[in-house]
């Protein structure tokens, strides 16, 4: 009887996906109305949200939806300027929350 070699743990031939550099969060922008003491409209965050804004976002799904990746920022600004679209509707709801 011949022995069949069994693969060892950690010795896989499948390629592993590359890791992100130190798990840094992707930059985002807050597109809602200015909330005194918490956030200013169109502020960008590259190392996570500020504590006051993070608390507000956790308390309100509307505010959370107004924190967008930077690549979406031009489209959101266009919607707000045109006063039409999903982000404008969210913006109006956020004004009621403030």
N, CA, C and O atoms as a GROMACS GRO file, in nm:
protein
  392
    1UNK      N    1   0.082  -0.116   0.000
    1UNK     CA    2   0.000   0.000   0.000
    1UNK      C    3   0.088   0.125   0.000
    1UNK      O    4   0.181   0.134   0.080
    2UNK      N    5   0.059   0.220  -0.088
    2UNK     CA    6   0.140   0.341  -0.093
    2UNK      C    7   0.067   0.453  -0.020
    2UNK      O    8  -0.056   0.462  -0.023
    3UNK      N    9   0.145   0.537   0.044
    3UNK     CA   10   0.086   0.650   0.117
    3UNK      C   11   0.066   0.767   0.023
    3UNK      O   12   0.150   0.798  -0.061
    4UNK      N   13  -0.049   0.831   0.038
    4UNK     CA   14  -0.078   0.950  -0.040
    4UNK      C   15  -0.044   1.070   0.048
    4UNK      O   16  -0.093   1.079   0.161
    5UNK      N   17   0.039   1.161  -0.002
    5UNK     CA   18   0.075   1.276   0.081
    5UNK      C   19  -0.046   1.366   0.106
    5UNK      O   20  -0.123   1.397   0.015
    6UNK      N   21  -0.060   1.407   0.230
    6UNK     CA   22  -0.170   1.497   0.265
    6UNK      C   23  -0.116   1.641   0.270
    6UNK      O   24  -0.005   1.665   0.319
    7UNK      N   25  -0.194   1.733   0.220
    7UNK     CA   26  -0.147   1.872   0.222
    7UNK      C   27  -0.135   1.924   0.364
    7UNK      O   28  -0.217   1.891   0.451
    8UNK      N   29  -0.032   2.004   0.388
    8UNK     CA   30  -0.011   2.061   0.520
    8UNK      C   31  -0.084   2.194   0.531
    8UNK      O   32  -0.107   2.263   0.432
    9UNK      N   33  -0.120   2.225   0.653
    9UNK     CA   34  -0.187   2.353   0.676
    9UNK      C   35  -0.090   2.466   0.644
    9UNK      O   36   0.030   2.457   0.672
   10UNK      N   37  -0.144   2.572   0.586
   10UNK     CA   38  -0.061   2.687   0.554
   10UNK      C   39   0.020   2.667   0.428
   10UNK      O   40   0.097   2.756   0.390
   11UNK      N   41   0.006   2.555   0.364
   11UNK     CA   42   0.084   2.526   0.245
   11UNK      C   43  -0.011   2.512   0.126
   11UNK      O   44  -0.011   2.410   0.057
   12UNK      N   45  -0.093   2.614   0.105
   12UNK     CA   46  -0.191   2.606  -0.002
   12UNK      C   47  -0.137   2.671  -0.128
   12UNK      O   48  -0.054   2.762  -0.122
   13UNK      N   49  -0.184   2.624  -0.240
   13UNK     CA   50  -0.136   2.678  -0.366
   13UNK      C   51  -0.225   2.792  -0.415
   13UNK      O   52  -0.189   2.863  -0.509
   14UNK      N   53  -0.341   2.812  -0.352
   14UNK     CA   54  -0.431   2.919  -0.393
   14UNK      C   55  -0.374   3.054  -0.350
   14UNK      O   56  -0.322   3.068  -0.240
   15UNK      N   57  -0.384   3.151  -0.438
   15UNK     CA   58  -0.333   3.284  -0.408
   15UNK      C   59  -0.425   3.353  -0.308
   15UNK      O   60  -0.547   3.344  -0.318
   16UNK      N   61  -0.365   3.423  -0.213
   16UNK     CA   62  -0.442   3.496  -0.113
   16UNK      C   63  -0.464   3.637  -0.163
   16UNK      O   64  -0.377   3.694  -0.230
   17UNK      N   65  -0.581   3.696  -0.131
   17UNK     CA   66  -0.605   3.834  -0.175
   17UNK      C   67  -0.512   3.930  -0.101
   17UNK      O   68  -0.480   3.907   0.016
   18UNK      N   69  -0.470   4.037  -0.167
   18UNK     CA   70  -0.380   4.132  -0.101
   18UNK      C   71  -0.452   4.205   0.012
   18UNK      O   72  -0.572   4.231   0.004
   19UNK      N   73  -0.377   4.237   0.117
   19UNK     CA   74  -0.433   4.309   0.230
   19UNK      C   75  -0.431   4.458   0.203
   19UNK      O   76  -0.345   4.508   0.130
   20UNK      N   77  -0.526   4.529   0.264
   20UNK     CA   78  -0.523   4.674   0.256
   20UNK      C   79  -0.416   4.723   0.352
   20UNK      O   80  -0.388   4.660   0.454
   21UNK      N   81  -0.357   4.833   0.320
   21UNK     CA   82  -0.250   4.888   0.403
   21UNK      C   83  -0.304   4.927   0.540
   21UNK      O   84  -0.376   5.026   0.552
   22UNK      N   85  -0.269   4.852   0.641
   22UNK     CA   86  -0.302   4.878   0.781
   22UNK      C   87  -0.451   4.903   0.805
   22UNK      O   88  -0.487   4.971   0.901
   23UNK      N   89  -0.536   4.849   0.721
   23UNK     CA   90  -0.681   4.861   0.737
   23UNK      C   91  -0.727   5.006   0.753
   23UNK      O   92  -0.818   5.034   0.831
   24UNK      N   93  -0.665   5.098   0.682
   24UNK     CA   94  -0.704   5.238   0.688
   24UNK      C   95  -0.841   5.255   0.624
   24UNK      O   96  -0.867   5.200   0.516
   25UNK      N   97  -0.930   5.331   0.691
   25UNK     CA   98  -1.063   5.350   0.632
   25UNK      C   99  -1.054   5.435   0.505
   25UNK      O  100  -0.966   5.521   0.492
   26UNK      N  101  -1.145   5.410   0.413
   26UNK     CA  102  -1.148   5.488   0.290
   26UNK      C  103  -1.196   5.629   0.324
   26UNK      O  104  -1.280   5.645   0.413
   27UNK      N  105  -1.145   5.731   0.256
   27UNK     CA  106  -1.190   5.868   0.282
   27UNK      C  107  -1.338   5.885   0.246
   27UNK      O  108  -1.385   5.833   0.145
   28UNK      N  109  -1.408   5.960   0.328
   28UNK     CA  110  -1.550   5.987   0.307
   28UNK      C  111  -1.576   6.136   0.325
   28UNK      O  112  -1.491   6.209   0.378
   29UNK      N  113  -1.693   6.181   0.282
   29UNK     CA  114  -1.735   6.320   0.301
   29UNK      C  115  -1.874   6.322   0.360
   29UNK      O  116  -1.959   6.240   0.326
   30UNK      N  117  -1.897   6.417   0.450
   30UNK     CA  118  -2.030   6.438   0.507
   30UNK      C  119  -2.100   6.540   0.419
   30UNK      O  120  -2.052   6.652   0.403
   31UNK      N  121  -2.215   6.503   0.361
   31UNK     CA  122  -2.287   6.588   0.265
   31UNK      C  123  -2.417   6.644   0.321
   31UNK      O  124  -2.493   6.707   0.247
   32UNK      N  125  -2.444   6.622   0.446
   32UNK     CA  126  -2.566   6.674   0.506
   32UNK      C  127  -2.550   6.820   0.545
   32UNK      O  128  -2.445   6.881   0.523
   33UNK      N  129  -2.655   6.877   0.603
   33UNK     CA  130  -2.647   7.016   0.648
   33UNK      C  131  -2.550   7.030   0.764
   33UNK      O  132  -2.526   6.935   0.839
   34UNK      N  133  -2.495   7.149   0.780
   34UNK     CA  134  -2.404   7.174   0.892
   34UNK      C  135  -2.480   7.157   1.023
   34UNK      O  136  -2.590   7.211   1.040
   35UNK      N  137  -2.421   7.082   1.114
   35UNK     CA  138  -2.478   7.059   1.246
   35UNK      C  139  -2.381   7.120   1.346
   35UNK      O  140  -2.273   7.065   1.368
   36UNK      N  141  -2.416   7.234   1.406
   36UNK     CA  142  -2.323   7.300   1.498
   36UNK      C  143  -2.269   7.206   1.605
   36UNK      O  144  -2.344   7.135   1.671
   37UNK      N  145  -2.138   7.206   1.619
   37UNK     CA  146  -2.073   7.123   1.719
   37UNK      C  147  -2.052   6.978   1.677
   37UNK      O  148  -1.991   6.901   1.751
   38UNK      N  149  -2.102   6.940   1.558
   38UNK     CA  150  -2.090   6.800   1.515
   38UNK      C  151  -2.025   6.786   1.380
   38UNK      O  152  -1.930   6.709   1.365
   39UNK      N  153  -2.074   6.860   1.280
   39UNK     CA  154  -2.020   6.844   1.145
   39UNK      C  155  -2.051   6.967   1.060
   39UNK      O  156  -2.151   7.035   1.078
   40UNK      N  157  -1.959   6.991   0.966
   40UNK     CA  158  -1.977   7.097   0.867
   40UNK      C  159  -1.998   7.030   0.733
   40UNK      O  160  -1.929   6.933   0.698
   41UNK      N  161  -2.093   7.082   0.656
   41UNK     CA  162  -2.124   7.024   0.526
   41UNK      C  163  -1.999   7.015   0.439
   41UNK      O  164  -1.918   7.108   0.436
   42UNK      N  165  -1.985   6.903   0.368
   42UNK     CA  166  -1.877   6.872   0.273
   42UNK      C  167  -1.739   6.858   0.339
   42UNK      O  168  -1.638   6.871   0.271
   43UNK      N  169  -1.735   6.832   0.469
   43UNK     CA  170  -1.610   6.802   0.536
   43UNK      C  171  -1.568   6.661   0.498
   43UNK      O  172  -1.651   6.570   0.495
   44UNK      N  173  -1.440   6.642   0.468
   44UNK     CA  174  -1.390   6.508   0.435
   44UNK      C  175  -1.318   6.449   0.556
   44UNK      O  176  -1.256   6.521   0.635
   45UNK      N  177  -1.328   6.320   0.568
   45UNK     CA  178  -1.266   6.246   0.679
   45UNK      C  179  -1.184   6.132   0.620
   45UNK      O  180  -1.237   6.047   0.549
   46UNK      N  181  -1.055   6.131   0.651
   46UNK     CA  182  -0.970   6.026   0.596
   46UNK      C  183  -0.928   5.923   0.701
   46UNK      O  184  -0.877   5.817   0.666
   47UNK      N  185  -0.948   5.953   0.828
   47UNK     CA  186  -0.912   5.860   0.935
   47UNK      C  187  -1.032   5.827   1.022
   47UNK      O  188  -1.020   5.818   1.144
   48UNK      N  189  -1.147   5.809   0.962
   48UNK     CA  190  -1.268   5.781   1.037
   48UNK      C  191  -1.340   5.911   1.072
   48UNK      O  192  -1.282   6.019   1.064
   49UNK      N  193  -1.464   5.899   1.112
   49UNK     CA  194  -1.546   6.015   1.146
   49UNK      C  195  -1.507   6.070   1.281
   49UNK      O  196  -1.453   5.999   1.366
   50UNK      N  197  -1.534   6.199   1.301
   50UNK     CA  198  -1.511   6.260   1.432
   50UNK      C  199  -1.610   6.200   1.532
   50UNK      O  200  -1.715   6.149   1.493
   51UNK      N  201  -1.578   6.206   1.660
   51UNK     CA  202  -1.664   6.148   1.762
   51UNK      C  203  -1.805   6.204   1.760
   51UNK      O  204  -1.901   6.127   1.762
   52UNK      N  205  -1.822   6.338   1.756
   52UNK     CA  206  -1.960   6.390   1.755
   52UNK      C  207  -2.040   6.346   1.632
   52UNK      O  208  -2.158   6.312   1.643
   53UNK      N  209  -1.976   6.346   1.515
   53UNK     CA  210  -2.047   6.302   1.395
   53UNK      C  211  -2.075   6.152   1.400
   53UNK      O  212  -2.182   6.109   1.358
   54UNK      N  213  -1.982   6.075   1.451
   54UNK     CA  214  -2.003   5.931   1.462
   54UNK      C  215  -2.125   5.901   1.549
   54UNK      O  216  -2.205   5.814   1.515
   55UNK      N  217  -2.140   5.972   1.661
   55UNK     CA  218  -2.256   5.952   1.748
   55UNK      C  219  -2.385   5.988   1.675
   55UNK      O  220  -2.486   5.918   1.686
   56UNK      N  221  -2.382   6.099   1.600
   56UNK     CA  222  -2.502   6.142   1.527
   56UNK      C  223  -2.539   6.043   1.418
   56UNK      O  224  -2.657   6.014   1.397
   57UNK      N  225  -2.439   5.990   1.350
   57UNK     CA  226  -2.461   5.893   1.242
   57UNK      C  227  -2.517   5.762   1.297
   57UNK      O  228  -2.604   5.700   1.236
   58UNK      N  229  -2.467   5.721   1.413
   58UNK     CA  230  -2.517   5.598   1.473
   58UNK      C  231  -2.662   5.613   1.520
   58UNK      O  232  -2.736   5.515   1.525
   59UNK      N  233  -2.702   5.735   1.552
   59UNK     CA  234  -2.838   5.760   1.598
   59UNK      C  235  -2.936   5.782   1.483
   59UNK      O  236  -3.057   5.770   1.503
   60UNK      N  237  -2.886   5.815   1.363
   60UNK     CA  238  -2.976   5.849   1.254
   60UNK      C  239  -2.934   5.786   1.122
   60UNK      O  240  -2.827   5.819   1.070
   61UNK      N  241  -3.015   5.697   1.066
   61UNK     CA  242  -2.982   5.637   0.936
   61UNK      C  243  -2.978   5.742   0.824
   61UNK      O  244  -2.907   5.724   0.725
   62UNK      N  245  -3.054   5.851   0.840
   62UNK     CA  246  -3.053   5.956   0.738
   62UNK      C  247  -2.915   6.021   0.732
   62UNK      O  248  -2.859   6.038   0.624
   63UNK      N  249  -2.860   6.056   0.847
   63UNK     CA  250  -2.726   6.116   0.850
   63UNK      C  251  -2.621   6.017   0.801
   63UNK      O  252  -2.525   6.055   0.733
   64UNK      N  253  -2.638   5.890   0.835
   64UNK     CA  254  -2.544   5.788   0.790
   64UNK      C  255  -2.541   5.780   0.638
   64UNK      O  256  -2.434   5.763   0.579
   65UNK      N  257  -2.656   5.794   0.574
   65UNK     CA  258  -2.663   5.787   0.428
   65UNK      C  259  -2.598   5.908   0.363
   65UNK      O  260  -2.563   5.904   0.245
   66UNK      N  261  -2.582   6.016   0.439
   66UNK     CA  262  -2.520   6.138   0.385
   66UNK      C  263  -2.368   6.140   0.403
   66UNK      O  264  -2.302   6.238   0.368
   67UNK      N  265  -2.312   6.032   0.455
   67UNK     CA  266  -2.166   6.014   0.460
   67UNK      C  267  -2.132   5.924   0.342
   67UNK      O  268  -2.167   5.806   0.341
   68UNK      N  269  -2.064   5.981   0.242
   68UNK     CA  270  -2.042   5.910   0.117
   68UNK      C  271  -1.894   5.898   0.084
   68UNK      O  272  -1.815   5.982   0.127
   69UNK      N  273  -1.855   5.795   0.009
   69UNK     CA  274  -1.717   5.785  -0.039
   69UNK      C  275  -1.684   5.905  -0.129
   69UNK      O  276  -1.773   5.958  -0.196
   70UNK      N  277  -1.559   5.945  -0.130
   70UNK     CA  278  -1.519   6.063  -0.207
   70UNK      C  279  -1.551   6.052  -0.355
   70UNK      O  280  -1.578   6.153  -0.419
   71UNK      N  281  -1.548   5.932  -0.410
   71UNK     CA  282  -1.577   5.918  -0.554
   71UNK      C  283  -1.723   5.950  -0.586
   71UNK      O  284  -1.756   5.976  -0.702
   72UNK      N  285  -1.812   5.947  -0.487
   72UNK     CA  286  -1.953   5.980  -0.508
   72UNK      C  287  -1.983   6.128  -0.483
   72UNK      O  288  -2.092   6.175  -0.516
   73UNK      N  289  -1.889   6.201  -0.426
   73UNK     CA  290  -1.912   6.340  -0.387
   73UNK      C  291  -1.958   6.430  -0.502
   73UNK      O  292  -2.053   6.506  -0.482
   74UNK      N  293  -1.897   6.426  -0.619
   74UNK     CA  294  -1.945   6.514  -0.727
   74UNK      C  295  -2.092   6.490  -0.763
   74UNK      O  296  -2.165   6.586  -0.786
   75UNK      N  297  -2.134   6.367  -0.768
   75UNK     CA  298  -2.274   6.335  -0.800
   75UNK      C  299  -2.369   6.384  -0.692
   75UNK      O  300  -2.478   6.434  -0.723
   76UNK      N  301  -2.329   6.370  -0.567
   76UNK     CA  302  -2.413   6.416  -0.456
   76UNK      C  303  -2.425   6.568  -0.461
   76UNK      O  304  -2.533   6.623  -0.442
   77UNK      N  305  -2.315   6.636  -0.486
   77UNK     CA  306  -2.318   6.783  -0.495
   77UNK      C  307  -2.409   6.829  -0.608
   77UNK      O  308  -2.482   6.927  -0.593
   78UNK      N  309  -2.406   6.758  -0.722
   78UNK     CA  310  -2.494   6.792  -0.834
   78UNK      C  311  -2.641   6.780  -0.793
   78UNK      O  312  -2.723   6.865  -0.826
   79UNK      N  313  -2.673   6.671  -0.721
   79UNK     CA  314  -2.812   6.651  -0.678
   79UNK      C  315  -2.856   6.761  -0.582
   79UNK      O  316  -2.968   6.811  -0.591
   80UNK      N  317  -2.768   6.798  -0.490
   80UNK     CA  318  -2.804   6.903  -0.394
   80UNK      C  319  -2.822   7.037  -0.465
   80UNK      O  320  -2.912   7.113  -0.432
   81UNK      N  321  -2.735   7.065  -0.561
   81UNK     CA  322  -2.745   7.191  -0.635
   81UNK      C  323  -2.871   7.195  -0.721
   81UNK      O  324  -2.935   7.299  -0.735
   82UNK      N  325  -2.907   7.080  -0.780
   82UNK     CA  326  -3.027   7.072  -0.864
   82UNK      C  327  -3.156   7.062  -0.781
   82UNK      O  328  -3.266   7.075  -0.835
   83UNK      N  329  -3.141   7.039  -0.653
   83UNK     CA  330  -3.255   7.020  -0.563
   83UNK      C  331  -3.346   6.907  -0.610
   83UNK      O  332  -3.468   6.919  -0.613
   84UNK      N  333  -3.280   6.797  -0.647
   84UNK     CA  334  -3.353   6.678  -0.693
   84UNK      C  335  -3.269   6.555  -0.668
   84UNK      O  336  -3.146   6.562  -0.666
   85UNK      N  337  -3.334   6.443  -0.648
   85UNK     CA  338  -3.263   6.316  -0.633
   85UNK      C  339  -3.266   6.264  -0.490
   85UNK      O  340  -3.316   6.329  -0.398
   86UNK      N  341  -3.211   6.145  -0.476
   86UNK     CA  342  -3.211   6.074  -0.348
   86UNK      C  343  -3.140   6.153  -0.239
   86UNK      O  344  -3.192   6.166  -0.128
   87UNK      N  345  -3.022   6.206  -0.270
   87UNK     CA  346  -2.945   6.276  -0.168
   87UNK      C  347  -3.009   6.409  -0.128
   87UNK      O  348  -2.995   6.452  -0.013
   88UNK      N  349  -3.078   6.473  -0.220
   88UNK     CA  350  -3.149   6.596  -0.184
   88UNK      C  351  -3.263   6.564  -0.087
   88UNK      O  352  -3.286   6.637   0.008
   89UNK      N  353  -3.333   6.454  -0.112
   89UNK     CA  354  -3.441   6.411  -0.022
   89UNK      C  355  -3.385   6.382   0.117
   89UNK      O  356  -3.443   6.422   0.217
   90UNK      N  357  -3.273   6.311   0.122
   90UNK     CA  358  -3.209   6.282   0.251
   90UNK      C  359  -3.164   6.409   0.320
   90UNK      O  360  -3.177   6.423   0.442
   91UNK      N  361  -3.111   6.503   0.242
   91UNK     CA  362  -3.066   6.631   0.296
   91UNK      C  363  -3.183   6.706   0.362
   91UNK      O  364  -3.169   6.759   0.472
   92UNK      N  365  -3.296   6.708   0.295
   92UNK     CA  366  -3.415   6.774   0.350
   92UNK      C  367  -3.459   6.708   0.480
   92UNK      O  368  -3.496   6.778   0.575
   93UNK      N  369  -3.457   6.576   0.486
   93UNK     CA  370  -3.492   6.505   0.608
   93UNK      C  371  -3.393   6.534   0.720
   93UNK      O  372  -3.431   6.544   0.837
   94UNK      N  373  -3.265   6.546   0.684
   94UNK     CA  374  -3.161   6.575   0.782
   94UNK      C  375  -3.179   6.715   0.842
   94UNK      O  376  -3.146   6.737   0.959
   95UNK      N  377  -3.230   6.808   0.764
   95UNK     CA  378  -3.254   6.943   0.815
   95UNK      C  379  -3.359   6.941   0.926
   95UNK      O  380  -3.354   7.023   1.018
   96UNK      N  381  -3.453   6.849   0.917
   96UNK     CA  382  -3.555   6.836   1.021
   96UNK      C  383  -3.497   6.776   1.149
   96UNK      O  384  -3.545   6.805   1.259
   97UNK      N  385  -3.393   6.694   1.136
   97UNK     CA  386  -3.332   6.626   1.252
   97UNK      C  387  -3.249   6.723   1.335
   97UNK      O  388  -3.250   6.717   1.458
   98UNK      N  389  -3.178   6.811   1.267
   98UNK     CA  390  -3.086   6.902   1.338
   98UNK      C  391  -3.157   6.961   1.455
   98UNK      O  392  -3.099   7.040   1.529
   0.00000   0.00000   0.00000
